Amino acid sequence: MEAVINNVIAGFNSVINNSEFKIYPSPASQFITISFRKFADEKVELKIFNMTGTSLRNQTINSESESIIDVKDFPSGIYYIEIKMQENLFRAKFVKQ
């Protein structure tokens, strides 16, 4: 079975907002918050990459509520976040100040 891939782009002063989740703030200074709307109590794979594709974070979170991800040690720049829920794969960008 193939995964469905959805790409979402976040600019400055924005919220990544789709029917499954939202990610905020962007730009972020210390933390990003992922708030899930569907997939209650599901295990979610989360990966964060820098612009060169180096993996900086790889963890499993639970989608039952909000998850706060610490990014304060990341250098300023643009990052890619990949969220895999069930057979769906979502990709987004966020800005770290």
Secondary structure, 3 states (H helix, E strand, C coil): CCCEEEEECCCCCEEEECCCEEEEEECECCEEEEEECCCCCCEEEEEEECCCCCEEEEEEEECCCEEEEECCCCCCEEEEEEEEECCEEEEEEEEEC
